[in-house]
Amino acid sequence: NVLRQSVRKADAVGPYAGDEFVVLSHGSCKDEVSFIANRIRKGFSAYRFKSDMSSLLNTSIGISSYPDDAEDWRSIIAIADRRMYSEKLEMKGSKPKRKYADSRFASDAKYEHN
């Protein structure tokens, strides 16, 4: 599992929605989280499918932290989701078309994308 091999043993990894996953990295500073995110990106970009060795995987990652970005789990997830969506659009050369990836959490989030 590329994702599990890219994080620390103490980190929790789990599915979130569809092809999205959450990594909980307790006690990590922003530099550590950025390092982990880059390791995840490299792991997925190096992965090859046995059935199609030419296929490449792209990874979009959204990072948020407690309490810097938000103080409740819904807001933290909404912020990370928004940042992931923005990164995905940047990779495609687009600009964000919506304020929040999941509007159910919009009222809880402190993050605003300019």
Phi and psi in radians as a Rosetta constraint file:
Dihedral C 1 N 2 CA 2 C 2 CIRCULARHARMONIC -1.046 0.35
Dihedral N 2 CA 2 C 2 N 3 CIRCULARHARMONIC -0.779 0.35
Dihedral C 2 N 3 CA 3 C 3 CIRCULARHARMONIC -1.110 0.35
Dihedral N 3 CA 3 C 3 N 4 CIRCULARHARMONIC -0.856 0.35
Dihedral C 3 N 4 CA 4 C 4 CIRCULARHARMONIC -1.079 0.35
Dihedral N 4 CA 4 C 4 N 5 CIRCULARHARMONIC -0.651 0.35
Dihedral C 4 N 5 CA 5 C 5 CIRCULARHARMONIC -1.262 0.35
Dihedral N 5 CA 5 C 5 N 6 CIRCULARHARMONIC -0.312 0.35
Dihedral C 5 N 6 CA 6 C 6 CIRCULARHARMONIC -1.557 0.35
Dihedral N 6 CA 6 C 6 N 7 CIRCULARHARMONIC -0.247 0.35
Dihedral C 6 N 7 CA 7 C 7 CIRCULARHARMONIC -1.883 0.35
Dihedral N 7 CA 7 C 7 N 8 CIRCULARHARMONIC 3.007 0.35
Dihedral C 7 N 8 CA 8 C 8 CIRCULARHARMONIC -1.348 0.35
Dihedral N 8 CA 8 C 8 N 9 CIRCULARHARMONIC 2.791 0.35
Dihedral C 8 N 9 CA 9 C 9 CIRCULARHARMONIC -1.065 0.35
Dihedral N 9 CA 9 C 9 N 10 CIRCULARHARMONIC -0.563 0.35
Dihedral C 9 N 10 CA 10 C 10 CIRCULARHARMONIC -1.369 0.35
Dihedral N 10 CA 10 C 10 N 11 CIRCULARHARMONIC -0.223 0.35
Dihedral C 10 N 11 CA 11 C 11 CIRCULARHARMONIC -1.373 0.35
Dihedral N 11 CA 11 C 11 N 12 CIRCULARHARMONIC 2.537 0.35
Dihedral C 11 N 12 CA 12 C 12 CIRCULARHARMONIC -1.740 0.35
Dihedral N 12 CA 12 C 12 N 13 CIRCULARHARMONIC 2.352 0.35
Dihedral C 12 N 13 CA 13 C 13 CIRCULARHARMONIC -2.183 0.35
Dihedral N 13 CA 13 C 13 N 14 CIRCULARHARMONIC 2.346 0.35
Dihedral C 13 N 14 CA 14 C 14 CIRCULARHARMONIC -2.780 0.35
Dihedral N 14 CA 14 C 14 N 15 CIRCULARHARMONIC 2.751 0.35
Dihedral C 14 N 15 CA 15 C 15 CIRCULARHARMONIC -1.195 0.35
Dihedral N 15 CA 15 C 15 N 16 CIRCULARHARMONIC 2.578 0.35
Dihedral C 15 N 16 CA 16 C 16 CIRCULARHARMONIC -2.032 0.35
Dihedral N 16 CA 16 C 16 N 17 CIRCULARHARMONIC -1.014 0.35
Dihedral C 16 N 17 CA 17 C 17 CIRCULARHARMONIC -2.767 0.35
Dihedral N 17 CA 17 C 17 N 18 CIRCULARHARMONIC 2.144 0.35
Dihedral C 17 N 18 CA 18 C 18 CIRCULARHARMONIC 0.999 0.35
Dihedral N 18 CA 18 C 18 N 19 CIRCULARHARMONIC -2.004 0.35
Dihedral C 18 N 19 CA 19 C 19 CIRCULARHARMONIC -1.726 0.35
Dihedral N 19 CA 19 C 19 N 20 CIRCULARHARMONIC 0.360 0.35
Dihedral C 19 N 20 CA 20 C 20 CIRCULARHARMONIC -1.820 0.35
Dihedral N 20 CA 20 C 20 N 21 CIRCULARHARMONIC 2.555 0.35
Dihedral C 20 N 21 CA 21 C 21 CIRCULARHARMONIC -2.307 0.35
Dihedral N 21 CA 21 C 21 N 22 CIRCULARHARMONIC 2.736 0.35
Dihedral C 21 N 22 CA 22 C 22 CIRCULARHARMONIC -2.023 0.35
Dihedral N 22 CA 22 C 22 N 23 CIRCULARHARMONIC 2.393 0.35
Dihedral C 22 N 23 CA 23 C 23 CIRCULARHARMONIC -2.078 0.35
Dihedral N 23 CA 23 C 23 N 24 CIRCULARHARMONIC 2.107 0.35
Dihedral C 23 N 24 CA 24 C 24 CIRCULARHARMONIC -1.754 0.35
Dihedral N 24 CA 24 C 24 N 25 CIRCULARHARMONIC 2.077 0.35
Dihedral C 24 N 25 CA 25 C 25 CIRCULARHARMONIC -2.061 0.35
Dihedral N 25 CA 25 C 25 N 26 CIRCULARHARMONIC 1.491 0.35
Dihedral C 25 N 26 CA 26 C 26 CIRCULARHARMONIC -1.202 0.35
Dihedral N 26 CA 26 C 26 N 27 CIRCULARHARMONIC 2.316 0.35
Dihedral C 26 N 27 CA 27 C 27 CIRCULARHARMONIC 1.346 0.35
Dihedral N 27 CA 27 C 27 N 28 CIRCULARHARMONIC 0.239 0.35
Dihedral C 27 N 28 CA 28 C 28 CIRCULARHARMONIC -1.633 0.35
Dihedral N 28 CA 28 C 28 N 29 CIRCULARHARMONIC 2.486 0.35
Dihedral C 28 N 29 CA 29 C 29 CIRCULARHARMONIC -1.468 0.35
Dihedral N 29 CA 29 C 29 N 30 CIRCULARHARMONIC 2.970 0.35
Dihedral C 29 N 30 CA 30 C 30 CIRCULARHARMONIC -1.064 0.35
Dihedral N 30 CA 30 C 30 N 31 CIRCULARHARMONIC -0.630 0.35
Dihedral C 30 N 31 CA 31 C 31 CIRCULARHARMONIC -1.122 0.35
Dihedral N 31 CA 31 C 31 N 32 CIRCULARHARMONIC -0.712 0.35
Dihedral C 31 N 32 CA 32 C 32 CIRCULARHARMONIC -1.123 0.35
Dihedral N 32 CA 32 C 32 N 33 CIRCULARHARMONIC -0.736 0.35
Dihedral C 32 N 33 CA 33 C 33 CIRCULARHARMONIC -1.146 0.35
Dihedral N 33 CA 33 C 33 N 34 CIRCULARHARMONIC -0.704 0.35
Dihedral C 33 N 34 CA 34 C 34 CIRCULARHARMONIC -1.099 0.35
Dihedral N 34 CA 34 C 34 N 35 CIRCULARHARMONIC -0.702 0.35
Dihedral C 34 N 35 CA 35 C 35 CIRCULARHARMONIC -1.081 0.35
Dihedral N 35 CA 35 C 35 N 36 CIRCULARHARMONIC -0.800 0.35
Dihedral C 35 N 36 CA 36 C 36 CIRCULARHARMONIC -1.082 0.35
Dihedral N 36 CA 36 C 36 N 37 CIRCULARHARMONIC -0.763 0.35
Dihedral C 36 N 37 CA 37 C 37 CIRCULARHARMONIC -1.060 0.35
Dihedral N 37 CA 37 C 37 N 38 CIRCULARHARMONIC -0.747 0.35
Dihedral C 37 N 38 CA 38 C 38 CIRCULARHARMONIC -1.158 0.35
Dihedral N 38 CA 38 C 38 N 39 CIRCULARHARMONIC -0.635 0.35
Dihedral C 38 N 39 CA 39 C 39 CIRCULARHARMONIC -1.149 0.35
Dihedral N 39 CA 39 C 39 N 40 CIRCULARHARMONIC -0.665 0.35
Dihedral C 39 N 40 CA 40 C 40 CIRCULARHARMONIC -1.096 0.35
Dihedral N 40 CA 40 C 40 N 41 CIRCULARHARMONIC -0.815 0.35
Dihedral C 40 N 41 CA 41 C 41 CIRCULARHARMONIC -1.015 0.35
Dihedral N 41 CA 41 C 41 N 42 CIRCULARHARMONIC -0.823 0.35
Dihedral C 41 N 42 CA 42 C 42 CIRCULARHARMONIC -1.103 0.35
Dihedral N 42 CA 42 C 42 N 43 CIRCULARHARMONIC -0.714 0.35
Dihedral C 42 N 43 CA 43 C 43 CIRCULARHARMONIC -1.069 0.35
Dihedral N 43 CA 43 C 43 N 44 CIRCULARHARMONIC -0.767 0.35
Dihedral C 43 N 44 CA 44 C 44 CIRCULARHARMONIC -1.260 0.35
Dihedral N 44 CA 44 C 44 N 45 CIRCULARHARMONIC -0.640 0.35
Dihedral C 44 N 45 CA 45 C 45 CIRCULARHARMONIC -1.201 0.35
Dihedral N 45 CA 45 C 45 N 46 CIRCULARHARMONIC -0.454 0.35
Dihedral C 45 N 46 CA 46 C 46 CIRCULARHARMONIC -1.503 0.35
Dihedral N 46 CA 46 C 46 N 47 CIRCULARHARMONIC -0.260 0.35
Dihedral C 46 N 47 CA 47 C 47 CIRCULARHARMONIC -1.207 0.35
Dihedral N 47 CA 47 C 47 N 48 CIRCULARHARMONIC 2.410 0.35
Dihedral C 47 N 48 CA 48 C 48 CIRCULARHARMONIC -2.231 0.35
Dihedral N 48 CA 48 C 48 N 49 CIRCULARHARMONIC 2.396 0.35
Dihedral C 48 N 49 CA 49 C 49 CIRCULARHARMONIC -1.311 0.35
Dihedral N 49 CA 49 C 49 N 50 CIRCULARHARMONIC 2.410 0.35
Dihedral C 49 N 50 CA 50 C 50 CIRCULARHARMONIC -1.065 0.35
Dihedral N 50 CA 50 C 50 N 51 CIRCULARHARMONIC -0.617 0.35
Dihedral C 50 N 51 CA 51 C 51 CIRCULARHARMONIC -1.384 0.35
Dihedral N 51 CA 51 C 51 N 52 CIRCULARHARMONIC -0.337 0.35
Dihedral C 51 N 52 CA 52 C 52 CIRCULARHARMONIC -2.651 0.35
Dihedral N 52 CA 52 C 52 N 53 CIRCULARHARMONIC 1.562 0.35
Dihedral C 52 N 53 CA 53 C 53 CIRCULARHARMONIC -1.164 0.35
Dihedral N 53 CA 53 C 53 N 54 CIRCULARHARMONIC -0.230 0.35
Dihedral C 53 N 54 CA 54 C 54 CIRCULARHARMONIC -1.557 0.35
Dihedral N 54 CA 54 C 54 N 55 CIRCULARHARMONIC -0.208 0.35
Dihedral C 54 N 55 CA 55 C 55 CIRCULARHARMONIC -1.250 0.35
Dihedral N 55 CA 55 C 55 N 56 CIRCULARHARMONIC 2.427 0.35
Dihedral C 55 N 56 CA 56 C 56 CIRCULARHARMONIC -2.069 0.35
Dihedral N 56 CA 56 C 56 N 57 CIRCULARHARMONIC 2.580 0.35
Dihedral C 56 N 57 CA 57 C 57 CIRCULARHARMONIC -1.869 0.35
Dihedral N 57 CA 57 C 57 N 58 CIRCULARHARMONIC 2.293 0.35
Dihedral C 57 N 58 CA 58 C 58 CIRCULARHARMONIC -1.752 0.35
Dihedral N 58 CA 58 C 58 N 59 CIRCULARHARMONIC 2.611 0.35
Dihedral C 58 N 59 CA 59 C 59 CIRCULARHARMONIC -2.246 0.35
Dihedral N 59 CA 59 C 59 N 60 CIRCULARHARMONIC 2.254 0.35
Dihedral C 59 N 60 CA 60 C 60 CIRCULARHARMONIC -1.965 0.35
Dihedral N 60 CA 60 C 60 N 61 CIRCULARHARMONIC 2.292 0.35
Dihedral C 60 N 61 CA 61 C 61 CIRCULARHARMONIC -2.218 0.35
Dihedral N 61 CA 61 C 61 N 62 CIRCULARHARMONIC 2.344 0.35
Dihedral C 61 N 62 CA 62 C 62 CIRCULARHARMONIC -2.023 0.35
Dihedral N 62 CA 62 C 62 N 63 CIRCULARHARMONIC 2.276 0.35
Dihedral C 62 N 63 CA 63 C 63 CIRCULARHARMONIC -2.042 0.35
Dihedral N 63 CA 63 C 63 N 64 CIRCULARHARMONIC 2.355 0.35
Dihedral C 63 N 64 CA 64 C 64 CIRCULARHARMONIC -2.493 0.35
Dihedral N 64 CA 64 C 64 N 65 CIRCULARHARMONIC 2.756 0.35
Dihedral C 64 N 65 CA 65 C 65 CIRCULARHARMONIC -2.429 0.35
Dihedral N 65 CA 65 C 65 N 66 CIRCULARHARMONIC 2.663 0.35
Dihedral C 65 N 66 CA 66 C 66 CIRCULARHARMONIC -1.743 0.35
Dihedral N 66 CA 66 C 66 N 67 CIRCULARHARMONIC 2.325 0.35
Dihedral C 66 N 67 CA 67 C 67 CIRCULARHARMONIC -1.701 0.35
Dihedral N 67 CA 67 C 67 N 68 CIRCULARHARMONIC 0.142 0.35
Dihedral C 67 N 68 CA 68 C 68 CIRCULARHARMONIC -1.031 0.35
Dihedral N 68 CA 68 C 68 N 69 CIRCULARHARMONIC -0.731 0.35
Dihedral C 68 N 69 CA 69 C 69 CIRCULARHARMONIC -1.704 0.35
Dihedral N 69 CA 69 C 69 N 70 CIRCULARHARMONIC -0.607 0.35
Dihedral C 69 N 70 CA 70 C 70 CIRCULARHARMONIC -2.870 0.35
Dihedral N 70 CA 70 C 70 N 71 CIRCULARHARMONIC 2.902 0.35
Dihedral C 70 N 71 CA 71 C 71 CIRCULARHARMONIC -2.053 0.35
Dihedral N 71 CA 71 C 71 N 72 CIRCULARHARMONIC 0.087 0.35
Dihedral C 71 N 72 CA 72 C 72 CIRCULARHARMONIC -2.346 0.35
Dihedral N 72 CA 72 C 72 N 73 CIRCULARHARMONIC 2.716 0.35
Dihedral C 72 N 73 CA 73 C 73 CIRCULARHARMONIC -1.118 0.35
Dihedral N 73 CA 73 C 73 N 74 CIRCULARHARMONIC -0.602 0.35
Dihedral C 73 N 74 CA 74 C 74 CIRCULARHARMONIC -1.117 0.35
Dihedral N 74 CA 74 C 74 N 75 CIRCULARHARMONIC -0.758 0.35
Dihedral C 74 N 75 CA 75 C 75 CIRCULARHARMONIC -1.178 0.35
Dihedral N 75 CA 75 C 75 N 76 CIRCULARHARMONIC -0.694 0.35
Dihedral C 75 N 76 CA 76 C 76 CIRCULARHARMONIC -1.076 0.35
Dihedral N 76 CA 76 C 76 N 77 CIRCULARHARMONIC -0.784 0.35
Dihedral C 76 N 77 CA 77 C 77 CIRCULARHARMONIC -1.132 0.35
Dihedral N 77 CA 77 C 77 N 78 CIRCULARHARMONIC -0.758 0.35
Dihedral C 77 N 78 CA 78 C 78 CIRCULARHARMONIC -1.088 0.35
Dihedral N 78 CA 78 C 78 N 79 CIRCULARHARMONIC -0.714 0.35
Dihedral C 78 N 79 CA 79 C 79 CIRCULARHARMONIC -1.173 0.35
Dihedral N 79 CA 79 C 79 N 80 CIRCULARHARMONIC -0.817 0.35
Dihedral C 79 N 80 CA 80 C 80 CIRCULARHARMONIC -1.074 0.35
Dihedral N 80 CA 80 C 80 N 81 CIRCULARHARMONIC -0.717 0.35
Dihedral C 80 N 81 CA 81 C 81 CIRCULARHARMONIC -1.095 0.35
Dihedral N 81 CA 81 C 81 N 82 CIRCULARHARMONIC -0.764 0.35
Dihedral C 81 N 82 CA 82 C 82 CIRCULARHARMONIC -1.108 0.35
Dihedral N 82 CA 82 C 82 N 83 CIRCULARHARMONIC -0.756 0.35
Dihedral C 82 N 83 CA 83 C 83 CIRCULARHARMONIC -1.172 0.35
Dihedral N 83 CA 83 C 83 N 84 CIRCULARHARMONIC -0.639 0.35
Dihedral C 83 N 84 CA 84 C 84 CIRCULARHARMONIC -1.133 0.35
Dihedral N 84 CA 84 C 84 N 85 CIRCULARHARMONIC -0.768 0.35
Dihedral C 84 N 85 CA 85 C 85 CIRCULARHARMONIC -1.089 0.35
Dihedral N 85 CA 85 C 85 N 86 CIRCULARHARMONIC -0.728 0.35
Dihedral C 85 N 86 CA 86 C 86 CIRCULARHARMONIC -1.110 0.35
Dihedral N 86 CA 86 C 86 N 87 CIRCULARHARMONIC -0.731 0.35
Dihedral C 86 N 87 CA 87 C 87 CIRCULARHARMONIC -1.109 0.35
Dihedral N 87 CA 87 C 87 N 88 CIRCULARHARMONIC -0.721 0.35
Dihedral C 87 N 88 CA 88 C 88 CIRCULARHARMONIC -1.062 0.35
Dihedral N 88 CA 88 C 88 N 89 CIRCULARHARMONIC -0.769 0.35
Dihedral C 88 N 89 CA 89 C 89 CIRCULARHARMONIC -1.190 0.35
Dihedral N 89 CA 89 C 89 N 90 CIRCULARHARMONIC -0.641 0.35
Dihedral C 89 N 90 CA 90 C 90 CIRCULARHARMONIC -1.089 0.35
Dihedral N 90 CA 90 C 90 N 91 CIRCULARHARMONIC -0.675 0.35
Dihedral C 90 N 91 CA 91 C 91 CIRCULARHARMONIC -1.120 0.35
Dihedral N 91 CA 91 C 91 N 92 CIRCULARHARMONIC -0.524 0.35
Dihedral C 91 N 92 CA 92 C 92 CIRCULARHARMONIC -1.592 0.35
Dihedral N 92 CA 92 C 92 N 93 CIRCULARHARMONIC -0.078 0.35
Dihedral C 92 N 93 CA 93 C 93 CIRCULARHARMONIC 1.403 0.35
Dihedral N 93 CA 93 C 93 N 94 CIRCULARHARMONIC 0.422 0.35
Dihedral C 93 N 94 CA 94 C 94 CIRCULARHARMONIC -1.936 0.35
Dihedral N 94 CA 94 C 94 N 95 CIRCULARHARMONIC 2.971 0.35
Dihedral C 94 N 95 CA 95 C 95 CIRCULARHARMONIC -1.901 0.35
Dihedral N 95 CA 95 C 95 N 96 CIRCULARHARMONIC 2.627 0.35
Dihedral C 95 N 96 CA 96 C 96 CIRCULARHARMONIC -0.987 0.35
Dihedral N 96 CA 96 C 96 N 97 CIRCULARHARMONIC 2.397 0.35
Dihedral C 96 N 97 CA 97 C 97 CIRCULARHARMONIC -1.874 0.35
Dihedral N 97 CA 97 C 97 N 98 CIRCULARHARMONIC -0.080 0.35
Dihedral C 97 N 98 CA 98 C 98 CIRCULARHARMONIC -2.395 0.35
Dihedral N 98 CA 98 C 98 N 99 CIRCULARHARMONIC 2.685 0.35
Dihedral C 98 N 99 CA 99 C 99 CIRCULARHARMONIC -1.286 0.35
Dihedral N 99 CA 99 C 99 N 100 CIRCULARHARMONIC -0.720 0.35
Dihedral C 99 N 100 CA 100 C 100 CIRCULARHARMONIC -2.374 0.35
Dihedral N 100 CA 100 C 100 N 101 CIRCULARHARMONIC 2.480 0.35
Dihedral C 100 N 101 CA 101 C 101 CIRCULARHARMONIC -1.154 0.35
Dihedral N 101 CA 101 C 101 N 102 CIRCULARHARMONIC -0.555 0.35
Dihedral C 101 N 102 CA 102 C 102 CIRCULARHARMONIC -2.286 0.35
Dihedral N 102 CA 102 C 102 N 103 CIRCULARHARMONIC 1.819 0.35
Dihedral C 102 N 103 CA 103 C 103 CIRCULARHARMONIC -1.127 0.35
Dihedral N 103 CA 103 C 103 N 104 CIRCULARHARMONIC -0.293 0.35
Dihedral C 103 N 104 CA 104 C 104 CIRCULARHARMONIC -1.087 0.35
Dihedral N 104 CA 104 C 104 N 105 CIRCULARHARMONIC -0.446 0.35
Dihedral C 104 N 105 CA 105 C 105 CIRCULARHARMONIC -1.810 0.35
Dihedral N 105 CA 105 C 105 N 106 CIRCULARHARMONIC -0.025 0.35
Dihedral C 105 N 106 CA 106 C 106 CIRCULARHARMONIC -0.996 0.35
Dihedral N 106 CA 106 C 106 N 107 CIRCULARHARMONIC -0.679 0.35
Dihedral C 106 N 107 CA 107 C 107 CIRCULARHARMONIC -1.255 0.35
Dihedral N 107 CA 107 C 107 N 108 CIRCULARHARMONIC -0.334 0.35
Dihedral C 107 N 108 CA 108 C 108 CIRCULARHARMONIC -1.570 0.35
Dihedral N 108 CA 108 C 108 N 109 CIRCULARHARMONIC -0.294 0.35
Dihedral C 108 N 109 CA 109 C 109 CIRCULARHARMONIC -1.524 0.35
Dihedral N 109 CA 109 C 109 N 110 CIRCULARHARMONIC 2.462 0.35
Dihedral C 109 N 110 CA 110 C 110 CIRCULARHARMONIC -1.529 0.35
Dihedral N 110 CA 110 C 110 N 111 CIRCULARHARMONIC -0.417 0.35
Dihedral C 110 N 111 CA 111 C 111 CIRCULARHARMONIC -1.282 0.35
Dihedral N 111 CA 111 C 111 N 112 CIRCULARHARMONIC 2.315 0.35
Dihedral C 111 N 112 CA 112 C 112 CIRCULARHARMONIC -2.175 0.35
Dihedral N 112 CA 112 C 112 N 113 CIRCULARHARMONIC 2.273 0.35
Dihedral C 112 N 113 CA 113 C 113 CIRCULARHARMONIC -1.618 0.35
Dihedral N 113 CA 113 C 113 N 114 CIRCULARHARMONIC 2.260 0.35
